[in-house]
Amino acid sequence: MTTTAPATPATDLELLAPAGTLAAFEAALEAGADAVYVGAPGLNARALARDFTFAEIAAMTHHAHGLGKRLYVAMNSLVKEGELRLALENLEAFARIGPDALIIQDLGLLHLARRFFPELRLHASTLMTVTNSLAASWFGSHGFRRVVLARELSLAEIRTIGEQSGVELEIFIHGAMCFSYSGLCRFSSLHGGKSSLRGQCVQPCRRRYDWLPSGKRAAAAGGRGGGYLFSMNDLSGIDHLAGARDAGVVSLKIEGRLKSVEYVRSTVRAYRLALDALDAAPDRRARLLAEAHRCLDESMGRKRSPGFFVAGRQEGLIVPHLSGNTGEVVGRVVRLEVPGGRKAPGAAAVQVELKAPLRLGDRLRLYDERTDGRWSFTLRRIEAGGRSVEQARAGQTVRIPLTGVEPSGLRQPFSGLLFRVDVGNRPGAGRPALARRMSTVRFAPAEPARIDRLLAELTPAARADRRGAQRGRTGGPAGGAPEWWLRIPGPELIVPRLPFRVARLLVDCSPRTVEPYLQSRGRSRHRPAPFVWVLPPVIAEERLAWYAEAIKRLHQAGERCFQVGHIAQIGLFTGQGMDPAETGFELAGDSSLNMVNSPALQEAAHQGLSAVQFSLET
Protein backbone atom coordinates (compact mmCIF):
# COMPACT_ATOMS: atom_id res chain seq x y z
CA MET A 1 0.00 0.00 0.00
CA THR A 2 2.99 2.27 0.48
CA THR A 3 3.80 4.78 -2.24
CA THR A 4 6.83 7.01 -2.55
CA ALA A 5 7.20 10.68 -3.45
CA PRO A 6 10.37 12.18 -4.91
CA ALA A 7 12.79 13.64 -2.38
CA THR A 8 13.11 17.39 -2.09
CA PRO A 9 16.04 18.62 -4.26
CA ALA A 10 18.69 20.21 -2.09
CA THR A 11 18.54 23.46 -4.10
CA ASP A 12 14.74 23.87 -3.86
CA LEU A 13 12.62 25.30 -1.08
CA GLU A 14 9.69 23.04 -0.29
CA LEU A 15 6.40 24.92 0.19
CA LEU A 16 4.52 23.02 2.90
CA ALA A 17 0.81 23.78 3.38
CA PRO A 18 -1.72 22.88 6.08
CA ALA A 19 -4.98 21.01 5.53
CA GLY A 20 -7.75 20.34 8.02
CA THR A 21 -10.26 19.19 5.40
CA LEU A 22 -10.16 17.34 2.09
CA ALA A 23 -11.15 20.55 0.32
CA ALA A 24 -8.24 22.43 1.92
CA PHE A 25 -5.88 19.60 0.90
CA GLU A 26 -6.90 19.92 -2.74
CA ALA A 27 -6.84 23.71 -2.64
CA ALA A 28 -3.26 23.65 -1.30
CA LEU A 29 -2.04 21.40 -4.10
CA GLU A 30 -3.86 23.41 -6.77
CA ALA A 31 -2.39 26.66 -5.43
CA GLY A 32 1.17 25.37 -5.74
CA ALA A 33 2.14 23.55 -2.54
CA ASP A 34 4.93 20.97 -2.85
CA ALA A 35 3.72 19.13 0.25
CA VAL A 36 0.77 19.12 2.65
CA TYR A 37 0.60 18.20 6.34
CA VAL A 38 -2.49 16.81 8.05
CA GLY A 39 -3.32 15.65 11.58
CA ALA A 40 -3.20 12.08 12.89
CA PRO A 41 -6.57 10.86 14.20
CA GLY A 42 -6.93 11.81 17.87
CA LEU A 43 -3.24 12.62 18.42
CA ASN A 44 -2.47 15.95 16.80
CA ALA A 45 -1.94 19.43 18.22
CA ARG A 46 -5.06 20.94 16.66
CA ALA A 47 -8.51 20.11 18.00
CA LEU A 48 -10.31 19.79 14.67
CA ALA A 49 -14.08 19.42 14.41
CA ARG A 50 -13.46 16.09 12.66
CA ASP A 51 -10.21 14.16 12.34
CA PHE A 52 -9.19 12.55 9.08
CA THR A 53 -9.71 8.80 8.89
CA PHE A 54 -6.89 6.44 7.99
CA ALA A 55 -8.63 5.76 4.67
CA GLU A 56 -8.67 9.49 3.90
CA ILE A 57 -4.99 9.86 4.82
CA ALA A 58 -4.16 6.87 2.62
CA ALA A 59 -6.11 8.41 -0.28
CA MET A 60 -4.43 11.79 0.19
CA THR A 61 -1.01 10.13 0.34
CA HIS A 62 -1.61 8.26 -2.92
CA HIS A 63 -3.11 11.34 -4.56
CA ALA A 64 -0.17 13.55 -3.56
CA HIS A 65 2.39 10.98 -4.69
CA GLY A 66 0.60 10.64 -8.01
CA LEU A 67 1.20 14.36 -8.54
CA GLY A 68 4.84 14.16 -7.45
CA LYS A 69 3.96 15.88 -4.14
CA ARG A 70 4.47 14.82 -0.50
CA LEU A 71 2.18 14.28 2.48
CA TYR A 72 3.27 14.56 6.11
CA VAL A 73 1.23 13.57 9.16
CA ALA A 74 1.37 15.64 12.34
CA MET A 75 1.17 13.18 15.24
CA ASN A 76 2.40 15.94 17.50
CA SER A 77 0.24 15.73 20.59
CA LEU A 78 1.58 14.54 23.92
CA VAL A 79 0.32 11.00 24.53
CA LYS A 80 -1.14 10.09 27.92
CA GLU A 81 -0.53 6.61 29.33
CA GLY A 82 -4.11 5.59 28.59
CA GLU A 83 -3.62 6.50 24.92
CA LEU A 84 -0.70 4.16 24.20
CA ARG A 85 -2.94 1.68 22.39
CA LEU A 86 -4.24 4.48 20.18
CA ALA A 87 -0.67 5.63 19.54
CA LEU A 88 0.44 2.15 18.50
CA GLU A 89 -2.61 1.78 16.26
CA ASN A 90 -1.69 5.07 14.57
CA LEU A 91 1.96 4.09 14.11
CA GLU A 92 1.00 0.68 12.73
CA ALA A 93 -1.43 2.29 10.28
CA PHE A 94 1.09 4.86 9.06
CA ALA A 95 3.73 2.16 8.59
CA ARG A 96 1.29 0.60 6.10
CA ILE A 97 0.11 3.84 4.47
CA GLY A 98 3.59 5.26 3.93
CA PRO A 99 3.28 9.06 4.36
CA ASP A 100 6.51 10.92 3.73
CA ALA A 101 7.08 11.62 7.43
CA LEU A 102 5.48 11.76 10.86
CA ILE A 103 5.89 15.02 12.80
CA ILE A 104 6.15 14.25 16.53
CA GLN A 105 7.01 15.99 19.83
CA ASP A 106 6.56 13.19 22.40
CA LEU A 107 9.75 11.36 23.36
CA GLY A 108 7.55 8.34 24.09
CA LEU A 109 6.46 8.29 20.44
CA LEU A 110 10.11 8.48 19.39
CA HIS A 111 10.78 5.43 21.54
CA LEU A 112 7.81 3.49 20.12
CA ALA A 113 8.55 4.37 16.51
CA ARG A 114 12.23 3.44 16.70
CA ARG A 115 11.51 0.23 18.56
CA PHE A 116 8.55 -1.15 16.64
CA PHE A 117 8.28 0.84 13.36
CA PRO A 118 11.80 1.83 12.29
CA GLU A 119 10.68 2.26 8.68
CA LEU A 120 8.80 5.46 9.57
CA ARG A 121 10.55 8.70 8.72
CA LEU A 122 10.38 11.16 11.62
CA HIS A 123 10.44 14.96 11.77
CA ALA A 124 10.93 16.77 15.09
CA SER A 125 8.00 19.11 15.75
CA THR A 126 8.49 22.78 16.56
CA LEU A 127 7.02 21.80 19.96
CA MET A 128 10.38 20.17 20.72
CA THR A 129 11.79 23.70 21.18
CA VAL A 130 14.85 23.47 18.94
CA THR A 131 16.64 26.80 19.41
CA ASN A 132 20.30 25.86 18.87
CA SER A 133 22.62 23.60 16.91
CA LEU A 134 23.12 21.26 19.87
CA ALA A 135 19.42 20.34 19.83
CA ALA A 136 19.25 20.07 16.04
CA SER A 137 22.32 17.78 15.98
CA TRP A 138 20.99 15.66 18.85
CA PHE A 139 17.68 15.02 17.11
CA GLY A 140 19.47 14.35 13.84
CA SER A 141 21.56 11.64 15.52
CA HIS A 142 18.56 10.09 17.31
CA GLY A 143 16.30 9.13 14.45
CA PHE A 144 14.96 12.40 13.04
CA ARG A 145 15.52 13.27 9.40
CA ARG A 146 14.28 16.83 9.76
CA VAL A 147 13.85 19.40 12.54
CA VAL A 148 11.13 22.06 12.60
CA LEU A 149 12.84 24.97 14.31
CA ALA A 150 11.26 27.15 16.99
CA ARG A 151 9.63 30.29 15.64
CA GLU A 152 11.69 32.50 17.96
CA LEU A 153 14.88 32.43 15.88
CA SER A 154 16.45 35.01 13.59
CA LEU A 155 17.66 34.12 10.11
CA ALA A 156 21.23 34.53 11.34
CA GLU A 157 20.63 32.00 14.12
CA ILE A 158 18.96 29.63 11.64
CA ARG A 159 21.99 29.85 9.36
CA THR A 160 24.34 28.97 12.23
CA ILE A 161 22.19 26.01 13.27
CA GLY A 162 22.19 24.75 9.69
CA GLU A 163 25.96 25.08 9.36
CA GLN A 164 26.67 23.42 12.70
CA SER A 165 24.11 20.59 12.66
CA GLY A 166 23.86 19.30 9.10
CA VAL A 167 20.25 18.15 9.62
CA GLU A 168 17.35 19.17 7.35
CA LEU A 169 15.76 22.40 8.64
CA GLU A 170 12.12 23.39 8.33
CA ILE A 171 10.75 26.73 9.53
CA PHE A 172 7.34 28.30 9.90
CA ILE A 173 7.15 31.06 7.32
CA HIS A 174 3.57 32.24 7.84
CA GLY A 175 0.72 32.04 10.35
CA ALA A 176 -0.20 32.37 14.01
CA MET A 177 2.49 32.86 16.64
CA CYS A 178 2.47 31.88 20.31
CA PHE A 179 3.43 34.34 23.04
CA SER A 180 5.56 31.65 24.69
CA TYR A 181 8.42 29.63 23.27
CA SER A 182 7.30 26.76 21.06
CA GLY A 183 6.51 23.75 23.25
CA LEU A 184 6.81 25.55 26.58
CA CYS A 185 3.48 27.39 26.92
CA ARG A 186 1.36 26.63 30.01
CA PHE A 187 -0.97 29.65 29.65
CA SER A 188 -3.94 27.59 28.45
CA SER A 189 -3.50 25.07 31.27
CA LEU A 190 -3.36 27.85 33.84
CA HIS A 191 -6.32 29.84 32.54
CA GLY A 192 -8.48 27.17 31.00
CA GLY A 193 -7.42 23.76 32.26
CA LYS A 194 -6.63 22.65 28.70
CA SER A 195 -3.20 21.73 27.36
CA SER A 196 -1.92 23.46 24.23
CA LEU A 197 0.52 20.55 23.85
CA ARG A 198 -2.47 18.23 23.37
CA GLY A 199 -4.33 20.31 20.80
CA GLN A 200 -6.70 21.91 23.31
CA CYS A 201 -5.45 25.50 23.59
CA VAL A 202 -8.19 27.91 24.71
CA GLN A 203 -6.05 30.86 23.55
CA PRO A 204 -6.03 33.03 26.68
CA CYS A 205 -3.32 35.09 24.97
CA ARG A 206 -5.99 36.46 22.60
CA ARG A 207 -8.02 38.00 25.43
CA ARG A 208 -7.94 41.52 26.72
CA TYR A 209 -6.16 42.16 30.05
CA ASP A 210 -6.13 45.19 32.32
CA TRP A 211 -3.69 46.37 34.96
CA LEU A 212 -5.30 46.19 38.42
CA PRO A 213 -4.16 48.46 41.26
CA SER A 214 -2.53 46.57 44.09
CA GLY A 215 -5.08 44.95 46.39
CA LYS A 216 -8.03 45.23 43.99
CA ARG A 217 -9.81 42.10 42.84
CA ALA A 218 -11.54 43.52 39.79
CA ALA A 219 -11.66 46.59 37.65
CA ALA A 220 -13.74 47.78 34.76
CA ALA A 221 -12.46 46.54 31.42
CA GLY A 222 -10.90 49.12 29.22
CA GLY A 223 -8.90 50.74 32.00
CA ARG A 224 -5.65 52.56 31.47
CA GLY A 225 -2.72 50.46 30.39
CA GLY A 226 -4.84 47.50 29.41
CA GLY A 227 -5.16 45.82 26.05
CA TYR A 228 -4.32 42.65 24.16
CA LEU A 229 -0.96 42.43 25.87
CA PHE A 230 -0.12 38.85 24.86
CA SER A 231 -1.81 38.64 21.44
CA MET A 232 0.89 38.15 18.83
CA ASN A 233 0.49 39.37 15.28
CA ASP A 234 0.74 36.74 12.58
CA LEU A 235 4.13 35.76 11.21
CA SER A 236 4.71 36.68 7.57
CA GLY A 237 8.10 35.92 6.08
CA ILE A 238 7.14 36.52 2.47
CA ASP A 239 9.82 39.22 2.11
CA HIS A 240 12.53 36.98 3.63
CA LEU A 241 12.46 33.91 1.39
CA ALA A 242 15.89 34.60 -0.09
CA GLY A 243 17.33 34.86 3.42
CA ALA A 244 15.70 31.57 4.40
CA ARG A 245 17.16 29.86 1.35
CA ASP A 246 20.61 31.30 2.05
CA ALA A 247 20.33 30.08 5.67
CA GLY A 248 20.02 26.48 4.46
CA VAL A 249 16.31 25.97 5.10
CA VAL A 250 14.76 23.18 3.00
CA SER A 251 11.07 23.60 3.86
CA LEU A 252 8.82 26.61 4.39
CA LYS A 253 5.78 25.78 6.48
CA ILE A 254 2.47 27.65 6.55
CA GLU A 255 0.51 27.35 9.81
CA GLY A 256 -3.25 26.86 9.61
CA ARG A 257 -4.84 23.41 9.87
CA LEU A 258 -7.82 25.13 11.52
CA LYS A 259 -8.07 27.75 8.77
CA SER A 260 -10.55 27.87 5.90
CA VAL A 261 -10.16 26.59 2.38
CA GLU A 262 -9.92 30.12 0.98
CA TYR A 263 -7.28 31.08 3.54
CA VAL A 264 -5.18 28.07 2.54
CA ARG A 265 -5.68 28.77 -1.17
CA SER A 266 -4.80 32.47 -0.95
CA THR A 267 -1.80 32.00 1.36
CA VAL A 268 -0.28 29.11 -0.60
CA ARG A 269 -0.72 31.01 -3.86
CA ALA A 270 0.98 34.05 -2.30
CA TYR A 271 4.05 32.07 -1.31
CA ARG A 272 4.19 30.19 -4.61
CA LEU A 273 4.28 33.54 -6.40
CA ALA A 274 6.96 34.83 -4.03
CA LEU A 275 9.09 31.71 -4.52
CA ASP A 276 8.74 32.04 -8.29
CA ALA A 277 9.90 35.64 -7.93
CA LEU A 278 13.18 34.73 -6.21
CA ASP A 279 15.17 34.21 -9.39
CA ALA A 280 12.97 36.24 -11.77
CA ALA A 281 14.04 39.37 -13.64
CA PRO A 282 13.53 42.59 -11.63
CA ASP A 283 10.37 43.75 -13.44
CA ARG A 284 8.69 40.33 -13.21
CA ARG A 285 9.83 39.94 -9.60
CA ALA A 286 8.10 43.19 -8.63
CA ARG A 287 4.84 42.12 -10.34
CA LEU A 288 4.89 38.68 -8.70
CA LEU A 289 5.56 40.10 -5.22
CA ALA A 290 2.80 42.71 -5.60
CA GLU A 291 0.35 39.93 -6.53
CA ALA A 292 1.62 37.80 -3.63
CA HIS A 293 0.94 40.57 -1.11
CA ARG A 294 -2.52 41.11 -2.60
CA CYS A 295 -3.26 37.40 -2.03
CA LEU A 296 -2.22 37.69 1.61
CA ASP A 297 -4.45 40.73 2.05
CA GLU A 298 -7.36 38.64 0.76
CA SER A 299 -6.65 35.77 3.16
CA MET A 300 -8.19 37.74 6.07
CA GLY A 301 -5.63 36.77 8.68
CA ARG A 302 -4.41 38.92 11.56
CA LYS A 303 -2.10 41.90 11.23
CA ARG A 304 1.22 40.61 9.89
CA SER A 305 4.82 41.04 11.03
CA PRO A 306 8.18 39.46 10.09
CA GLY A 307 8.34 37.79 13.50
CA PHE A 308 11.84 37.17 14.81
CA PHE A 309 13.51 36.79 11.41
CA VAL A 310 15.34 40.14 11.65
CA ALA A 311 17.17 40.40 14.99
CA GLY A 312 16.48 43.61 16.88
CA ARG A 313 13.35 44.45 14.91
CA GLN A 314 10.60 42.76 16.91
CA GLU A 315 8.68 45.94 17.74
CA GLY A 316 5.73 44.95 15.55
CA LEU A 317 5.06 41.58 17.19
CA ILE A 318 2.28 42.86 19.45
CA VAL A 319 -0.04 45.85 18.96
CA PRO A 320 -1.90 46.02 22.30
CA HIS A 321 -4.94 47.92 21.00
CA LEU A 322 -5.67 45.25 18.34
CA SER A 323 -7.77 42.30 19.46
CA GLY A 324 -5.97 39.58 17.53
CA ASN A 325 -9.17 38.51 15.80
CA THR A 326 -8.75 36.93 12.41
CA GLY A 327 -10.58 38.60 9.56
CA GLU A 328 -10.68 42.03 7.95
CA VAL A 329 -11.68 45.00 10.12
CA VAL A 330 -14.55 46.61 8.22
CA GLY A 331 -15.63 49.18 10.78
CA ARG A 332 -15.94 50.49 14.33
CA VAL A 333 -19.23 50.35 16.17
CA VAL A 334 -20.37 53.85 17.17
CA ARG A 335 -23.71 52.81 18.66
CA LEU A 336 -25.45 49.67 19.85
CA GLU A 337 -29.24 49.59 19.67
CA VAL A 338 -31.02 47.14 21.95
CA PRO A 339 -34.71 48.26 21.99
CA GLY A 340 -36.81 47.79 25.12
CA GLY A 341 -37.50 44.15 24.38
CA ARG A 342 -33.92 43.15 25.13
CA LYS A 343 -34.76 39.48 24.76
CA ALA A 344 -36.67 39.90 21.54
CA PRO A 345 -34.85 37.99 18.78
CA GLY A 346 -33.51 40.15 16.01
CA ALA A 347 -34.17 43.42 17.84
CA ALA A 348 -30.53 44.52 18.17
CA ALA A 349 -28.65 46.59 15.61
CA VAL A 350 -25.37 48.49 15.37
CA GLN A 351 -24.34 51.71 13.71
CA VAL A 352 -20.89 51.33 12.16
CA GLU A 353 -18.34 53.72 10.66
CA LEU A 354 -17.04 51.66 7.75
CA LYS A 355 -13.33 51.29 7.05
CA ALA A 356 -13.94 48.91 4.14
CA PRO A 357 -16.84 48.26 1.74
CA LEU A 358 -19.67 45.86 2.65
CA ARG A 359 -22.26 44.00 0.63
CA LEU A 360 -25.20 41.77 1.42
CA GLY A 361 -24.20 38.16 2.04
CA ASP A 362 -20.90 39.02 3.75
CA ARG A 363 -20.14 36.92 6.81
CA LEU A 364 -19.38 39.22 9.75
CA ARG A 365 -18.23 38.98 13.36
CA LEU A 366 -19.15 41.56 15.98
CA TYR A 367 -16.48 41.91 18.67
CA ASP A 368 -17.02 43.49 22.10
CA GLU A 369 -13.69 44.93 23.27
CA ARG A 370 -14.91 45.27 26.86
CA THR A 371 -16.12 41.71 27.47
CA ASP A 372 -14.25 39.82 24.72
CA GLY A 373 -17.67 38.66 23.44
CA ARG A 374 -17.94 37.59 19.78
CA TRP A 375 -21.05 37.10 17.63
CA SER A 376 -21.00 35.89 14.02
CA PHE A 377 -23.80 36.48 11.54
CA THR A 378 -24.54 36.84 7.83
CA LEU A 379 -25.25 40.35 6.58
CA ARG A 380 -28.93 40.42 5.49
CA ARG A 381 -29.69 44.15 5.55
CA ILE A 382 -27.74 47.43 5.28
CA GLU A 383 -29.36 50.79 5.98
CA ALA A 384 -27.71 53.99 4.75
CA GLY A 385 -29.39 57.38 4.90
CA GLY A 386 -32.61 55.83 6.11
CA ARG A 387 -33.01 53.39 3.21
CA SER A 388 -32.05 49.81 2.52
CA VAL A 389 -29.05 49.28 0.21
CA GLU A 390 -27.23 46.23 -1.16
CA GLN A 391 -23.73 47.56 -0.51
CA ALA A 392 -21.91 50.39 1.24
CA ARG A 393 -18.52 52.00 0.77
CA ALA A 394 -15.68 52.82 3.15
CA GLY A 395 -16.27 56.09 5.00
CA GLN A 396 -20.03 55.69 5.30
CA THR A 397 -21.87 55.26 8.59
CA VAL A 398 -24.49 52.53 8.24
CA ARG A 399 -27.04 50.75 10.40
CA ILE A 400 -26.80 46.94 10.45
CA PRO A 401 -29.49 44.75 12.07
CA LEU A 402 -27.84 41.87 13.95
CA THR A 403 -29.77 39.07 12.27
CA GLY A 404 -29.64 35.87 14.30
CA VAL A 405 -27.74 37.42 17.23
CA GLU A 406 -29.28 36.88 20.67
CA PRO A 407 -29.59 40.40 22.18
CA SER A 408 -29.41 39.20 25.79
CA GLY A 409 -25.64 38.79 25.50
CA LEU A 410 -25.09 42.43 24.46
CA ARG A 411 -24.31 45.05 27.10
CA GLN A 412 -24.28 48.84 27.19
CA PRO A 413 -22.07 50.81 26.98
CA PHE A 414 -20.67 48.99 23.97
CA SER A 415 -17.23 49.44 22.41
CA GLY A 416 -16.31 47.16 19.58
CA LEU A 417 -15.33 46.34 16.03
CA LEU A 418 -16.91 44.59 13.08
CA PHE A 419 -14.87 42.02 11.14
CA ARG A 420 -15.47 40.34 7.82
CA VAL A 421 -14.55 36.67 8.24
CA ASP A 422 -13.99 33.72 5.95
CA VAL A 423 -16.40 30.79 5.89
CA GLY A 424 -14.75 28.62 3.27
CA ASN A 425 -13.99 25.79 5.71
CA ARG A 426 -17.36 24.09 5.52
CA PRO A 427 -17.10 20.30 5.02
CA GLY A 428 -17.21 19.13 1.43
CA ALA A 429 -16.75 15.96 -0.52
CA GLY A 430 -13.80 17.30 -2.45
CA ARG A 431 -13.11 17.37 -6.17
CA PRO A 432 -13.91 14.43 -8.48
CA ALA A 433 -10.31 13.16 -8.76
CA LEU A 434 -9.88 12.73 -5.02
CA ALA A 435 -13.47 11.56 -4.58
CA ARG A 436 -12.87 8.76 -7.09
CA ARG A 437 -9.68 7.75 -5.30
CA MET A 438 -11.50 7.84 -1.97
CA SER A 439 -14.11 5.44 -3.30
CA THR A 440 -11.45 2.84 -4.11
CA VAL A 441 -9.49 3.00 -0.84
CA ARG A 442 -10.18 0.34 1.74
CA PHE A 443 -8.17 0.47 4.93
CA ALA A 444 -8.35 -2.29 7.50
CA PRO A 445 -7.66 -1.41 11.14
CA ALA A 446 -4.69 -2.92 12.96
CA GLU A 447 -5.17 -6.42 14.32
CA PRO A 448 -5.96 -6.08 18.04
CA ALA A 449 -3.80 -9.13 18.81
CA ARG A 450 -0.73 -7.44 17.33
CA ILE A 451 -1.27 -4.26 19.35
CA ASP A 452 -1.74 -6.45 22.46
CA ARG A 453 1.64 -8.08 21.79
CA LEU A 454 3.37 -4.71 21.42
CA LEU A 455 1.85 -3.45 24.67
CA ALA A 456 2.92 -6.65 26.42
CA GLU A 457 6.51 -6.15 25.18
CA LEU A 458 6.44 -2.59 26.43
CA THR A 459 5.10 -3.07 29.93
CA PRO A 460 7.88 -5.17 31.56
CA ALA A 461 10.55 -2.86 30.17
CA ALA A 462 8.71 0.15 31.51
CA ARG A 463 8.58 -1.35 34.97
CA ALA A 464 12.27 -2.27 34.88
CA ASP A 465 13.27 1.21 33.73
CA ARG A 466 11.13 2.86 36.40
CA ARG A 467 12.81 0.72 39.08
CA GLY A 468 16.24 1.53 37.69
CA ALA A 469 15.51 5.24 37.55
CA GLN A 470 14.25 5.26 41.12
CA ARG A 471 17.30 3.37 42.41
CA GLY A 472 19.56 5.82 40.59
CA ARG A 473 17.76 8.76 42.13
CA THR A 474 17.43 7.60 45.70
CA GLY A 475 20.36 5.27 46.06
CA GLY A 476 17.95 2.86 47.75
CA PRO A 477 15.36 0.27 46.84
CA ALA A 478 12.27 1.01 44.82
CA GLY A 479 9.12 1.84 46.72
CA GLY A 480 10.83 3.88 49.47
CA ALA A 481 9.70 7.23 50.79
CA PRO A 482 9.63 10.05 48.20
CA GLU A 483 12.48 12.53 48.18
CA TRP A 484 12.13 16.28 48.61
CA TRP A 485 14.08 18.42 46.15
CA LEU A 486 14.13 22.12 47.11
CA ARG A 487 14.81 24.94 44.65
CA ILE A 488 16.83 27.82 46.10
CA PRO A 489 17.89 31.18 44.59
CA GLY A 490 21.60 30.50 44.92
CA PRO A 491 24.23 28.29 46.53
CA GLU A 492 24.95 30.86 49.25
CA LEU A 493 21.46 30.56 50.78
CA ILE A 494 21.28 29.11 54.28
CA VAL A 495 18.44 26.60 54.20
CA PRO A 496 16.15 27.02 57.24
CA ARG A 497 14.89 24.15 59.32
CA LEU A 498 12.10 22.38 57.49
CA PRO A 499 9.60 19.71 58.58
CA PHE A 500 11.11 17.31 56.05
CA ARG A 501 14.55 16.11 55.00
CA VAL A 502 15.84 17.77 51.83
CA ALA A 503 17.57 15.31 49.52
CA ARG A 504 18.70 17.77 46.82
CA LEU A 505 19.05 21.54 46.48
CA LEU A 506 18.24 22.82 43.00
CA VAL A 507 20.33 25.81 41.88
CA ASP A 508 20.06 27.63 38.54
CA CYS A 509 23.17 27.17 36.42
CA SER A 510 23.91 30.75 35.35
CA PRO A 511 26.72 33.31 35.54
CA ARG A 512 24.95 34.80 38.58
CA THR A 513 25.36 31.57 40.55
CA VAL A 514 28.26 29.62 39.02
CA GLU A 515 31.00 32.27 39.15
CA PRO A 516 30.49 33.30 42.80
CA TYR A 517 30.20 29.66 43.84
CA LEU A 518 33.46 28.63 42.17
CA GLN A 519 35.30 31.65 43.56
CA SER A 520 34.13 31.13 47.16
CA ARG A 521 33.91 27.36 47.25
CA GLY A 522 36.76 27.02 49.73
CA ARG A 523 35.00 29.36 52.16
CA SER A 524 31.46 27.99 51.71
CA ARG A 525 29.46 26.72 54.65
CA HIS A 526 28.43 23.13 55.04
CA ARG A 527 25.39 22.45 52.86
CA PRO A 528 22.59 20.20 54.07
CA ALA A 529 22.20 18.38 50.74
CA PRO A 530 23.98 18.00 47.37
CA PHE A 531 23.40 20.67 44.76
CA VAL A 532 21.65 19.92 41.47
CA TRP A 533 22.67 22.49 38.87
CA VAL A 534 19.62 23.31 36.74
CA LEU A 535 20.01 24.09 33.03
CA PRO A 536 17.28 26.29 31.45
CA PRO A 537 15.00 24.79 28.76
CA VAL A 538 16.10 27.42 26.22
CA ILE A 539 19.78 28.11 25.55
CA ALA A 540 20.59 30.51 22.73
CA GLU A 541 23.22 29.43 20.22
CA GLU A 542 25.73 32.03 21.42
CA ARG A 543 25.42 30.77 25.02
CA LEU A 544 26.22 27.11 24.31
CA ALA A 545 29.96 27.60 24.76
CA TRP A 546 29.46 29.22 28.18
CA TYR A 547 27.30 26.35 29.44
CA ALA A 548 29.74 23.73 28.16
CA GLU A 549 32.61 25.48 29.98
CA ALA A 550 30.54 25.98 33.15
CA ILE A 551 29.69 22.26 33.30
CA LYS A 552 33.34 21.38 32.84
CA ARG A 553 34.46 23.72 35.63
CA LEU A 554 31.73 22.57 38.02
CA HIS A 555 32.70 18.96 37.30
CA GLN A 556 36.33 19.73 38.10
CA ALA A 557 35.14 21.30 41.37
CA GLY A 558 33.48 18.03 42.33
CA GLU A 559 29.89 18.75 41.30
CA ARG A 560 28.17 15.70 39.82
CA CYS A 561 24.40 16.41 39.81
CA PHE A 562 22.75 18.33 36.95
CA GLN A 563 19.22 18.74 35.67
CA VAL A 564 18.66 19.23 31.93
CA GLY A 565 15.85 21.47 30.74
CA HIS A 566 15.93 19.97 27.22
CA ILE A 567 16.66 16.38 26.27
CA ALA A 568 19.39 17.46 23.83
CA GLN A 569 21.39 19.08 26.65
CA ILE A 570 22.65 15.58 27.43
CA GLY A 571 24.99 16.40 24.55
CA LEU A 572 26.73 19.00 26.72
CA PHE A 573 28.00 16.07 28.81
CA THR A 574 28.57 13.33 26.24
CA GLY A 575 30.09 15.86 23.85
CA GLN A 576 32.90 16.48 26.32
CA GLY A 577 33.51 12.80 26.84
CA MET A 578 31.81 12.90 30.22
CA ASP A 579 29.69 9.79 29.91
CA PRO A 580 27.36 9.80 32.95
CA ALA A 581 27.77 6.03 33.29
CA GLU A 582 31.56 6.36 33.61
CA THR A 583 32.05 9.65 35.46
CA GLY A 584 29.53 9.24 38.27
CA PHE A 585 27.36 12.05 36.91
CA GLU A 586 23.71 12.07 37.92
CA LEU A 587 21.54 13.68 35.26
CA ALA A 588 17.89 14.47 35.93
CA GLY A 589 15.25 15.79 33.57
CA ASP A 590 13.12 18.88 34.23
CA SER A 591 9.35 19.07 33.71
CA SER A 592 10.05 21.01 30.50
CA LEU A 593 10.92 17.67 28.84
CA ASN A 594 7.12 17.17 28.67
CA MET A 595 7.09 13.53 29.72
CA VAL A 596 3.63 12.07 30.26
CA ASN A 597 3.95 8.32 29.54
CA SER A 598 6.05 5.27 30.35
CA PRO A 599 7.75 4.96 26.91
CA ALA A 600 9.07 8.49 27.47
CA LEU A 601 10.51 7.29 30.78
CA GLN A 602 12.14 4.39 28.98
CA GLU A 603 13.66 6.80 26.48
CA ALA A 604 14.91 9.00 29.33
CA ALA A 605 16.55 6.01 31.03
CA HIS A 606 18.05 4.92 27.70
CA GLN A 607 19.59 8.39 27.29
CA GLY A 608 21.19 8.24 30.75
CA LEU A 609 18.78 10.20 32.94
CA SER A 610 18.50 8.82 36.45
CA ALA A 611 15.38 10.81 37.38
CA VAL A 612 12.77 12.97 35.66
CA GLN A 613 10.02 15.33 36.64
CA PHE A 614 6.83 14.51 34.82
CA SER A 615 5.13 17.31 32.90
CA LEU A 616 3.27 19.84 35.04
CA GLU A 617 0.22 18.98 32.93
CA THR A 618 0.29 15.30 33.94
Secondary structure, DSSP 4 states (H G I P E B T S, - for coil): ----PPPPPTTSPEEEEE-SSHHHHHHHHHHT-SEEEEEPTT-SSS--SSPPPHHHHHHHHHHHHHTT-EEEEE--S---GGGHHHHHHHHHHHHHH--SEEEE--HHHHHHHHHH-TTS-EEE-GGG---SHHHHHHHHTTTEEEEE--TT--HHHHHHHHHHH-SEEEEEEEE---SSPTT---HHHHHHS--GGGT----GGGS-B----TT-S---TT-TT-B-TT-BPEEE-TT-HHHHHHTT--EEEE--TTS-HHHHHHHHHHHHHHHHHTTS-HHHHHHHHHHHHHHHHHT--S-EE-TTSSTT--TTSB-TTS---SSEEEEEEEEEE--S-TTSTT--EEEEEESS-EETT-EEEEEETTT--EEEEE---EEETTEEESEE-TT-EEEEE-TT--GGG--SS--EEEEE---TT------HHHHHHHHH---PPPPHHHHHHHHHHHHHHHHHHHHHHHHHHHSS-TT-PPPEEEE-S-TTPPPPP-SS-EEEEEEE-SHHHHHHHHHHGGGPPPPSS-EEEEPPS---GGGHHHHHHHHHHHHHTT--EEEESSGGGGHHHHTTT--HHHH--EEEE-GGG---SHHHHHHHHHTTEEEEPPPTT-
